[in-house]
Every structure is written in structure tokens, then in C-alpha cells.
Amino acid sequence: MKRRLLIIGTLATFYVLSYLVFRNKNVETWDKDGKQYVIFPKGQTWIYYLYRPLTYIDSKVTTINFHIGLHE
């Protein structure tokens, strides 16, 4: 039981840390509204769906926004 919890905890920690790395590498401030957005790559929506649960929490806590593809 302890081993299983350790594995789950390790995977959850890796998931959150990988999201934070992705988020920090893909933040952009949009000139039109001055707000920060995490930009998910267009054509790779699997990344968006992978991190979608964390984006809800992140949006509520930090008020950052999210966008698929570059702003035009």
C-alpha cells in the first residue's frame, strides 16, 4: 500500500512539475490587452488536454489565461 502511494505521489509530482516547466516556457503577454497567456502549440492539442485539469486550478489561483496557437 505504501509503495503504491509513493508511486502515485511521484507521478503526481512529476505531472505538476512538468506543467510548471511548460507553463513558464510558454507564457506570453499579449499587447492588445496586456494580459498573460499560456500558449499551447497549435496542432498538438494532446498537450492542451494533458494539462487541462491543471489549467483550471492555475486560472483560478493566478488569473492567467490560456490560448491554443499564437495570438493574431
Secondary structure as UniProt FT lines:
FT   HELIX           2..25
FT   STRAND          27..29
FT   TURN            31..33
FT   STRAND          36..40
FT   TURN            42..43
FT   HELIX           45..62
FT   STRAND          65..68
//
